[in-house]
Amino acid sequence: MCGIVGILLGMRAGDPSRLGVVHQMAETLRHRGPDGGGIWRDIAAGVAFGHRRLAIVDLSASGRQPMLTADGRFAITYNGEVYNANEIRGELEDLGYRFRGHSDTEVILAACDAFGVQQALRRFVGMFAFGLWDARDRTLYLARDRLGKKPLYFAVINNALLFASELRALRMAPGFDPQIDPAAIAAVLGQGWVPDCDCVWSGVMKLPPGTVLTVQAMDLDNCNTGDLRSRISCWWSLDEVVRDGLRNPLPDSSTDVDAELEQLLTRAVRERMVADVPLGAFLSGGLDSTTVVALMQAQASRPVRTFTIGFDDDEFDEAAAAAAVARHLGTDHTELRLSPAEAQSIIPTLANVWDEPFADESQIPTLLVSRMARRHVTVALSGDGGDEAFGGYWRHILAMRFETVFRLPGAVRSVAAGALRAMDSDRLRALVDHLPGTALPTHLKRLPKMAQVLGAPDEDTLYDRLLARGGSTSWTSNGVPPGIHLPSLADRIMLRDMRRYLPGDILVKLDRASMAVSLEARCPLLDHRLLEFAWRLPIRQKIRYGRGKWPLRRLLSRHVPDDILRRPKHGFDVPVGDWLTGPLRPWAEDLLTETRLRRYGLLDPMSVRRCLERHMRGQGDHAYQLWAMLMVQSWLDANVAEPSACGAVPPDPAQEAFAQPQLWVVQ
């Protein structure tokens, strides 16, 4: 895992000395690559790459980047892991290719040379983002993995294309104009994160998952970033995976399904256990992480290192469940128990870790467990992805329960929503608890939330309201595209989750939290072959009796006792609401003063103060809304505290964690 940067000058970009900015850009990503850095430039072609290295496979000098092919045609700066690199290497050796070392970077270069960029990308199994320069064709390729596990930002600035793993690097470019997109801020306030199709800075884009941008110098003259959309092509399509699943559904036989799932997931875990550095796993005690760890331990020759965070608050503490799983599986388990004060101490650093405003409060334990794991290992496997693939979120269960209700005309549902608004909370709770299946989580029992969801005029609005952190939302949904006719509402919500929630929230949270401490996080449950399998499963095989992820439950039943399987779903949460009325109250009230709010003009001071005061008085739980406001305000303070400092780069989150590594330059 690494940090990458690069620049391609347009025909009218001017002085080639502008290529030198890649050095400053790369230095801002030191936390992503503490093991060294490299620079490559071709002055005549007007292109330069920078790289920060976190050495995982092939720790020798032969794995250094930027890397060139032996004939000098291709140069690459690459972030990620290709797990089937050895398989592809064997195929390339049969074609006559020879390799200097054992890194997957060399395999990527040779594959692009042998098969072409698009065909090579389709062969790769893994997570990645890279910039590839073809000197013969004078073409730059920017590519991103299928689901967007690894980030890649780009912008056209003064007739030059710049790209980087994180926004802090782009802000080093002379001429970067730090204009905030208010729609991105609105999205954070509504849902907690900036959608993957947007960016907090106007004029900057994220390369969409599963796509490649192909550009030459002549394409950059007198163009802006948005003009490059026409140069982006898709090499893998989630929509096509869903269509194929509808065309080729799996049979209802649980035996056949279970056997194929175990084979796919065992292989995905095994491939992600390859590393030349210490490796472990996050273990919460939940279904997903337990499945990953069980399959790791089944294939390991020694106890797997596992890590969990424990809190003093029993409602949010998963340490006991994780310890029980670890004892049963025989892992080498490490638990870090944190007092509220220790957990809260990390909050002021969050705005520097997430380079866009980010307000999913589970970012706190994710960052803490990453920091703890990094003291022992360099790679950690995670259980992220099981909910999206196999229907594990409560909104999926809700959709299954209320499918018939949501088919009623909007006018009828609006009347019902009005009745719910008039119903007191105790009566509503009694009504919901009489529905079949397990009880709904507390936040969905709340009267306003239920009324909003029921009164949604269409499915896009319904999804927005299911995700909303309070109040109504108004951003455009990344919904179900034309031509996909999923019969189940739950399936349609799951597709929206994969298109929107997964790349915008889950993967951003995991990448920034882990890379802030130079830890590589890998997600076996997001192997694309596993997702292709999951989309062939009918929804009735995923969600039964008010509980999701039935295929994973059956698989795991062969590894752990029933009491672990029956454990109710427990989110990776922290008691932010209680903290805000307790030890975090001075920080929150200071950050949300009218003076500070008016400094940026993005949040309405009266509305914010009213929400804060109601929460402090116990008039409703407004923790989600307040956390979003606080994270936006913290981010603004860290990034645009003064108009004259808008171009300043936020501090590197790991600037004090590692000694200065050697920098080398590849000419």
C-alpha positions in Angstrom: 0.0 0.0 0.0 1.3 3.4 -0.9 0.7 7.0 -1.8 0.8 8.1 -5.4 1.0 11.5 -7.2 1.6 12.6 -10.8 1.4 15.4 -13.3 1.0 15.6 -17.1 1.6 19.0 -18.7 -0.7 20.1 -21.5 0.8 21.6 -24.7 0.2 25.1 -23.3 1.1 24.3 -19.7 4.3 26.4 -19.9 7.5 25.9 -17.9 8.5 22.2 -17.5 9.8 23.1 -14.1 6.2 22.6 -13.0 7.0 18.9 -12.9 9.0 19.5 -9.7 5.8 19.8 -7.7 5.5 16.0 -7.5 8.2 16.0 -4.8 6.2 18.3 -2.6 3.0 16.4 -3.4 4.5 13.1 -2.5 5.9 14.4 0.8 2.3 15.1 2.0 1.6 11.4 1.7 4.4 10.2 3.9 1.9 8.5 6.2 0.8 6.3 3.3 4.3 5.2 2.6 6.9 5.5 5.4 9.4 3.1 3.9 10.7 5.4 1.2 9.9 7.7 -1.7 10.7 8.0 -5.4 10.4 10.5 -8.2 10.4 9.8 -12.0 10.1 12.5 -14.7 10.3 12.7 -18.4 11.0 16.4 -19.0 10.6 16.2 -22.8 7.2 14.5 -22.5 6.1 16.8 -19.7 5.2 14.0 -17.3 6.3 13.1 -13.7 5.3 10.6 -11.1 5.9 10.5 -7.3 5.5 7.7 -4.9 5.6 6.9 -1.2 6.2 3.2 -0.4 4.7 1.0 2.3 6.6 -2.2 1.5 4.4 -5.3 1.8 5.5 -7.8 -0.9 9.1 -7.9 -2.1 10.8 -5.6 0.5 13.9 -5.3 -1.7 15.0 -2.4 -3.8 13.4 -4.2 -6.8 10.0 -3.3 -5.5 10.7 0.5 -5.5 8.5 2.9 -7.4 8.0 4.7 -9.7 8.9 1.6 -11.8 9.7 1.3 -15.5 9.7 -1.6 -17.9 13.1 -2.7 -19.2 12.6 -1.0 -22.5 11.4 2.2 -20.9 8.0 2.2 -22.7 5.9 2.1 -19.5 6.3 3.9 -16.2 3.9 3.4 -13.2 3.1 4.8 -9.8 0.8 2.3 -8.1 -1.1 2.0 -4.8 -2.6 -1.3 -3.8 -2.3 -5.1 -4.1 -3.0 -7.5 -6.9 -3.6 -10.8 -5.1 -3.4 -13.0 -8.2 -0.1 -11.5 -9.3 1.8 -14.9 -9.1 -0.8 -16.5 -11.4 -0.5 -13.7 -13.9 3.3 -13.8 -13.6 3.3 -17.5 -14.6 1.1 -16.7 -17.7 3.5 -13.8 -18.6 6.6 -16.0 -18.2 5.1 -18.4 -20.6 4.9 -15.5 -23.1 8.6 -14.8 -22.6 8.5 -12.0 -20.0 11.3 -12.0 -17.4 11.1 -10.4 -14.0 13.7 -8.6 -11.9 12.0 -9.1 -8.5 8.8 -10.5 -7.0 6.6 -7.4 -6.7 3.1 -7.2 -8.1 4.1 -3.8 -9.6 6.3 -5.5 -12.2 3.4 -7.9 -13.0 1.1 -4.9 -13.7 3.6 -3.3 -16.0 4.2 -6.5 -18.0 0.4 -7.3 -18.1 -0.4 -3.9 -19.5 2.4 -4.4 -22.1 1.2 -7.9 -23.0 -2.6 -7.5 -23.0 -3.3 -3.8 -23.2 -4.5 -1.7 -20.3 -8.2 -2.6 -20.4 -7.6 -6.3 -20.7 -5.0 -6.3 -18.0 -7.3 -4.6 -15.6 -9.9 -7.2 -16.1 -7.4 -9.9 -15.1 -6.4 -8.2 -11.8 -7.9 -9.4 -8.5 -7.3 -6.8 -5.8 -7.5 -3.2 -4.8 -5.5 -0.6 -6.6 -5.2 2.9 -8.1 -2.4 3.8 -10.4 -1.0 6.2 -13.0 0.6 4.5 -16.0 2.6 6.4 -18.7 3.0 5.0 -22.2 6.0 6.7 -23.7 5.4 5.3 -27.2 1.9 6.5 -27.5 2.4 9.6 -25.2 -0.7 8.6 -23.2 -1.4 8.7 -19.5 -3.8 6.1 -18.0 -5.3 6.6 -14.5 -7.1 3.4 -13.3 -9.1 2.5 -10.1 -10.2 -0.9 -8.8 -13.7 -2.3 -9.3 -15.3 -1.0 -6.1 -13.2 2.0 -5.3 -11.2 0.5 -2.4 -8.2 2.8 -3.2 -8.7 6.5 -3.7 -7.7 8.5 -6.8 -8.3 12.3 -7.1 -7.5 14.3 -10.2 -7.8 17.9 -11.3 -6.8 20.1 -14.3 -4.9 23.2 -13.1 -3.5 25.7 -15.6 -3.5 23.3 -18.5 -1.9 20.4 -16.5 -3.5 17.2 -15.1 -2.5 16.4 -11.6 -3.6 13.2 -9.7 -3.0 11.9 -6.1 -4.2 9.4 -3.5 -5.4 12.2 -1.2 -6.5 15.8 -1.6 -3.7 17.2 0.6 -1.3 16.4 -2.2 -3.3 18.2 -4.9 -3.4 21.3 -2.8 0.4 21.6 -3.2 -0.1 22.5 -6.8 0.5 26.2 -7.7 -2.8 27.6 -9.0 -5.0 25.2 -6.9 -8.2 27.2 -6.3 -9.7 26.0 -3.0 -13.4 26.7 -3.6 -15.7 24.6 -1.5 -18.7 22.9 -3.2 -21.7 23.7 -0.9 -23.5 20.6 -2.2 -20.7 18.4 -0.8 -21.1 20.1 2.6 -24.9 19.6 2.4 -24.3 15.9 1.7 -22.1 15.5 4.8 -24.7 17.2 6.9 -27.4 14.9 5.5 -25.7 11.6 5.3 -22.3 12.0 6.9 -19.9 11.8 3.9 -19.2 13.3 0.5 -20.5 11.0 -2.3 -17.8 9.3 -4.4 -19.2 11.1 -7.4 -18.5 14.5 -5.8 -15.7 16.3 -4.1 -15.6 19.0 -1.4 -13.3 21.1 -3.6 -14.9 22.4 -6.8 -12.8 21.5 -9.8 -11.5 18.2 -8.4 -12.9 14.8 -9.3 -12.6 11.2 -8.0 -12.0 8.7 -10.6 -15.1 6.4 -10.5 -14.6 2.8 -9.4 -14.0 0.3 -12.2 -12.9 3.0 -14.7 -9.8 4.2 -16.5 -9.1 7.8 -17.6 -7.1 7.9 -20.9 -5.5 11.3 -21.7 -2.8 12.9 -23.8 -1.2 16.3 -23.4 -3.3 17.8 -26.3 -6.5 17.0 -24.4 -5.5 19.3 -21.5 -5.3 22.7 -23.3 -8.0 25.1 -22.3 -10.1 22.4 -20.6 -11.4 22.0 -17.1 -11.6 18.9 -14.9 -15.2 18.2 -15.9 -14.3 18.1 -19.6 -12.3 14.9 -18.9 -15.4 12.9 -18.2 -15.6 12.0 -21.8 -12.1 10.4 -21.5 -13.2 8.0 -18.8 -14.2 4.5 -19.8 -15.6 1.6 -17.8 -13.6 -1.7 -17.6 -15.9 -3.3 -14.9 -19.5 -2.6 -14.2 -21.5 -3.4 -11.1 -24.6 -2.9 -13.1 -23.6 -5.6 -15.5 -22.8 -7.9 -12.6 -26.4 -7.4 -11.3 -27.9 -8.0 -14.8 -25.9 -11.2 -15.1 -27.1 -12.3 -11.7 -30.7 -11.8 -12.9 -30.0 -13.8 -16.0 -28.2 -16.6 -14.3 -29.6 -17.1 -10.7 -28.2 -19.8 -8.5 -30.4 -22.8 -7.7 -32.3 -22.9 -4.4 -30.2 -25.8 -3.2 -28.5 -24.7 0.0 -25.9 -27.4 -0.3 -24.7 -26.2 -3.7 -24.7 -22.6 -2.6 -22.8 -23.3 0.6 -20.1 -25.3 -1.2 -19.5 -22.6 -3.8 -19.5 -19.8 -1.2 -17.0 -21.6 1.0 -14.7 -22.2 -1.9 -14.8 -18.6 -3.1 -14.4 -17.1 0.4 -11.6 -19.5 1.4 -9.7 -18.5 -1.7 -10.3 -14.8 -1.2 -9.0 -15.1 2.4 -6.0 -17.2 1.4 -5.0 -14.7 -1.3 -5.1 -11.8 1.2 -2.9 -13.6 3.6 0.1 -13.3 1.3 2.6 -10.7 2.7 6.3 -10.4 3.5 5.5 -8.5 6.7 3.5 -9.3 9.8 -0.2 -9.9 9.2 -3.4 -10.0 11.4 -7.1 -9.2 11.4 -9.6 -6.9 13.0 -12.0 -9.0 15.2 -15.2 -7.4 16.6 -17.0 -10.7 17.4 -19.6 -9.9 14.7 -20.6 -12.3 11.9 -18.4 -10.7 9.2 -15.0 -10.4 11.0 -15.6 -13.8 12.7 -16.0 -15.4 9.3 -12.8 -13.9 8.0 -10.8 -14.8 11.1 -12.2 -18.4 11.1 -11.1 -19.0 7.5 -7.8 -17.4 8.2 -7.1 -19.6 11.2 -8.3 -22.7 9.3 -5.5 -22.0 6.7 -2.8 -20.8 9.1 0.1 -22.7 10.6 0.1 -20.6 13.7 -2.3 -18.5 15.7 -3.6 -15.5 13.7 -3.0 -12.1 15.3 -6.4 -10.5 16.1 -7.2 -7.1 17.4 -10.2 -5.4 19.1 -11.1 -2.3 20.9 -13.1 -2.3 24.2 -15.1 0.5 25.7 -16.3 0.9 29.3 -19.9 1.5 28.1 -21.5 -2.0 27.8 -23.9 -0.8 25.1 -21.1 -0.2 22.8 -18.5 -2.7 24.0 -17.8 -5.7 21.7 -14.6 -6.8 23.5 -16.2 -9.7 25.3 -17.7 -11.1 22.1 -14.4 -10.8 20.3 -12.6 -12.5 23.1 -15.0 -15.4 23.1 -14.5 -15.9 19.3 -10.7 -15.6 19.7 -10.7 -18.3 22.5 -12.8 -20.7 20.4 -10.7 -20.2 17.2 -7.4 -20.1 19.1 -6.1 -16.8 17.8 -3.4 -14.7 19.3 -5.7 -11.9 20.5 -4.9 -8.4 21.6 -7.6 -6.2 23.3 -7.2 -2.6 24.0 -9.6 -1.2 26.6 -10.2 2.5 26.3 -11.6 5.0 28.8 -13.9 7.6 27.3 -11.1 10.2 27.8 -8.7 8.1 25.8 -11.2 7.6 23.0 -12.1 11.3 22.9 -8.5 12.4 22.8 -8.3 11.3 19.1 -11.3 13.5 18.0 -9.3 16.7 17.4 -7.1 14.8 14.9 -10.0 13.5 12.7 -10.1 16.5 10.4 -6.5 15.9 9.4 -7.0 12.2 8.8 -10.0 12.5 6.5 -9.1 15.1 3.9 -12.8 15.7 3.1 -15.4 16.3 5.8 -16.4 12.8 7.2 -19.0 12.3 9.9 -19.5 8.5 10.4 -18.7 8.3 14.1 -17.5 4.7 13.7 -14.4 6.5 12.3 -13.2 6.8 15.9 -13.0 3.0 16.8 -11.8 2.3 13.2 -8.9 4.7 13.7 -8.2 3.4 17.2 -8.1 -0.3 16.3 -5.9 0.5 13.3 -3.5 2.4 15.4 -3.4 -0.4 17.9 -2.9 -3.1 15.3 -0.1 -1.2 13.6 2.0 -1.7 16.7 2.1 -5.4 15.9 1.4 -5.9 12.2 1.6 -4.1 8.8 -1.4 -5.8 7.2 -4.8 -6.4 8.7 -7.8 -8.2 7.2 -11.2 -6.7 7.8 -14.8 -8.0 7.6 -16.1 -5.0 5.7 -18.4 -5.9 2.8 -20.5 -8.6 4.3 -23.5 -6.4 4.9 -23.5 -5.0 1.4 -23.1 -8.3 -0.3 -25.5 -10.5 1.8 -28.1 -8.1 3.2 -26.9 -7.3 6.6 -28.1 -3.8 7.3 -31.3 -3.0 9.1 -32.6 -1.1 6.1 -32.5 -4.3 4.1 -34.5 -6.1 6.8 -36.9 -3.1 6.9 -37.4 -3.3 3.1 -38.3 -7.0 3.3 -40.8 -6.4 6.1 -42.5 -3.3 4.5 -42.3 -4.3 0.8 -46.1 -4.4 0.6 -46.5 -1.1 2.4 -44.1 0.6 0.1 -46.1 -0.6 -3.0 -49.1 1.4 -1.8 -49.8 4.7 -3.6 -47.9 7.7 -2.3 -51.0 9.5 -1.2 -52.0 6.6 1.0 -48.6 6.3 2.5 -48.6 10.1 3.2 -51.8 9.7 5.2 -50.2 6.8 7.2 -47.1 8.9 7.7 -49.2 11.7 9.1 -50.8 9.3 11.5 -47.4 8.1 12.7 -46.3 11.6 13.4 -49.4 12.0 15.6 -48.7 8.8 17.5 -46.7 8.9 20.6 -43.4 7.0 20.7 -44.5 4.2 23.1 -47.5 3.3 20.9 -45.3 3.3 17.8 -42.7 1.1 19.5 -45.4 -1.4 20.5 -46.6 -1.5 16.9 -43.2 -2.1 15.4 -42.3 -4.8 17.9 -45.3 -6.8 16.9 -43.9 -7.2 13.4 -42.5 -10.6 12.6 -38.7 -11.2 13.1 -36.3 -9.6 15.4 -36.8 -6.1 16.9 -35.8 -3.1 14.9 -32.9 -1.0 16.1 -33.7 1.9 18.4 -33.1 4.6 15.8 -35.7 3.1 13.4 -38.3 2.9 16.2 -38.3 6.7 16.5 -41.5 8.2 15.3 -40.0 11.0 13.0 -37.8 8.5 11.2 -40.5 6.0 10.6 -42.9 8.8 9.4 -40.2 10.2 7.0 -39.5 6.8 5.5 -43.1 5.8 5.1 -44.0 9.2 3.5 -41.2 9.0 0.9 -42.7 9.7 -2.6 -40.3 7.5 -4.5 -37.5 4.9 -3.9 -34.6 7.4 -4.3 -36.1 9.6 -1.6 -36.9 6.5 0.5 -33.2 5.5 0.4 -32.1 9.0 1.2 -34.3 9.0 4.3 -33.1 5.6 5.4 -29.5 7.0 5.3 -30.3 10.4 6.6 -28.7 11.5 9.9 -31.7 13.6 10.8 -34.2 15.7 8.9 -34.8 15.5 5.1 -32.2 15.2 2.5 -32.0 16.8 -0.9 -29.0 15.4 -2.8 -29.3 13.4 -6.0 -29.4 9.7 -5.4 -27.1 7.3 -7.2 -30.0 5.0 -7.8 -30.9 1.9 -9.8 -30.0 2.5 -13.4 -32.4 1.9 -16.3 -32.5 -1.7 -17.6 -32.1 -3.3 -14.2 -35.4 -4.8 -12.9 -34.7 -6.1 -9.5 -38.0 -7.6 -8.2 -37.2 -7.0 -4.5 -37.1 -3.6 -2.7 -34.3 -5.0 -0.5 -32.3 -5.9 -3.6 -32.7 -2.4 -5.0 -31.6 -0.8 -1.7 -28.6 -3.2 -1.6 -27.6 -2.1 -5.1 -27.8 1.6 -4.0 -25.6 0.7 -1.0 -22.9 -0.8 -3.3 -23.1 2.1 -5.7 -23.1 4.8 -3.1 -22.7 3.9 0.6 -19.8 1.5 0.1 -17.5 3.7 -1.9 -18.5 7.0 -0.2 -18.5 5.9 3.4 -17.2 2.4 4.3 -14.2 2.3 2.0 -13.2 5.9 2.7 -13.4 5.3 6.4 -11.2 2.1 6.2 -8.6 3.5 3.8 -8.0 6.8 5.7 -8.1 5.3 9.1 -5.7 2.5 8.2 -3.3 4.5 6.0 -3.1 7.3 8.6 -1.0 4.9 10.6 0.6 3.1 7.6 -1.5 -0.1 8.0 -2.7 -2.0 4.9 -6.4 -3.1 5.4 -7.7 -5.9 3.1 -11.3 -7.0 2.6 -11.9 -10.6 1.5 -15.7 -10.1 1.6 -15.3 -7.5 -1.2 -13.6 -9.9 -3.6 -15.3 -9.1 -6.9 -15.8 -12.8 -7.6 -17.6 -13.2 -4.3 -19.9 -10.2 -5.1 -20.7 -11.7 -8.5 -21.7 -14.9 -6.7 -23.8 -12.9 -4.2 -25.8 -11.1 -6.9 -26.8 -14.5 -8.3 -28.5 -15.3 -5.0 -32.2 -14.5 -4.7 -33.0 -12.2 -1.8 -34.9 -15.0 0.0 -31.6 -16.9 0.4 -29.9 -13.8 2.0 -32.6 -12.6 4.4 -34.8 -14.9 6.3 -36.9 -14.7 9.5 -35.9 -11.0 9.9 -32.2 -11.7 9.8 -29.7 -11.2 7.0 -26.5 -12.8 5.7 -27.9 -16.4 5.9 -25.2 -17.8 3.6 -22.5 -16.5 5.9 -24.4 -17.8 8.9 -24.5 -21.4 7.5 -20.8 -21.2 6.5 -19.8 -20.0 9.9 -21.9 -22.6 11.7 -19.1 -25.1 10.8 -16.5 -23.1 12.7 -18.2 -21.5 15.8 -20.9 -22.5 18.3 -24.5 -21.4 17.9 -24.3 -18.7 20.7 -21.9 -16.7 18.6 -24.1 -17.0 15.5 -27.2 -15.9 17.5 -25.5 -12.8 18.8 -27.5 -9.7 17.6 -25.9 -7.3 15.1 -23.9 -4.7 16.9 -22.6 -1.7 15.1 -19.1 -0.4 15.4 -20.3 2.7 17.3 -19.3 4.9 20.1 -21.6 6.8 22.6 -21.2 10.2 20.9 -24.5 11.5 22.2 -23.5 10.9 25.8 -20.1 12.4 25.2 -21.6 15.6 23.8 -23.6 16.2 26.9 -20.6 15.2 29.1 -16.9 15.6 28.5 -17.1 16.8 24.9 -19.6 19.5 25.7 -17.1 22.4 26.0 -15.4 21.4 22.8 -18.8 21.2 20.9 -20.1 24.5 22.3 -16.9 26.3 21.5 -16.7 24.9 17.9 -20.4 25.8 17.2 -20.4 29.4 18.5 -22.2 31.9 16.3 -19.0 33.7 15.5 -17.2 30.6 14.3 -20.2 29.4 12.3 -20.6 32.8 10.5 -16.9 32.8 9.6 -17.5 30.4 6.7 -21.2 31.1 6.0 -22.0 27.4 5.3 -24.1 26.5 8.4 -27.0 28.4 9.7 -26.1 29.6 13.2 -29.6 29.7 14.5 -30.5 26.2 13.4 -27.2 24.8 14.7 -27.5 26.4 18.1 -31.2 25.3 18.4 -30.2 21.7 17.6 -27.3 21.9 20.1 -29.4 23.3 22.9 -32.2 20.8 22.4 -29.6 17.9 22.7 -28.0 19.4 25.8 -31.4 19.8 27.4 -32.3 16.2 26.6 -35.1 17.2 24.2 -34.4 14.4 21.7 -31.2 12.6 20.6 -29.5 14.9 18.0 -26.1 13.2 18.2 -25.9 12.2 14.5 -26.8 15.7 13.3 -24.5 17.4 15.7 -21.6 15.1 14.9 -22.0 16.0 11.2 -22.0 19.7 12.1 -18.9 19.3 14.3 -17.0 17.3 11.7 -17.8 19.9 9.0 -16.7 22.8 11.3 -13.5 20.9 12.4 -12.7 20.3 8.8 -13.3 23.9 7.9 -11.0 25.1 10.7 -8.3 22.7 9.6 -8.5 23.6 5.9 -9.9 27.1 5.4 -9.3 28.8 8.8 -8.2 32.0 6.9 -9.0 32.9 3.3 -5.2 33.6 2.7 -4.4 30.1 3.9 -6.9 28.2 1.7 -4.1 26.6 -0.2 -2.2 25.4 2.9 -1.8 21.7 3.3 -3.3 20.1 6.5 -0.7 18.4 8.7 0.3 14.9 7.8 -1.5 12.6 10.3 1.6 10.5 10.8 4.2 13.3 10.7 5.6 12.4 14.1 5.1 8.7 13.9 8.0 7.7 11.6 11.6 8.8 11.1 12.5 10.4 7.8 13.0 7.6 5.3 15.4 7.7 2.4 14.2 9.4 -0.8 15.5 8.2 -4.1 15.1 9.6 -7.5 14.5 7.5 -10.6 15.8 9.5 -13.6 
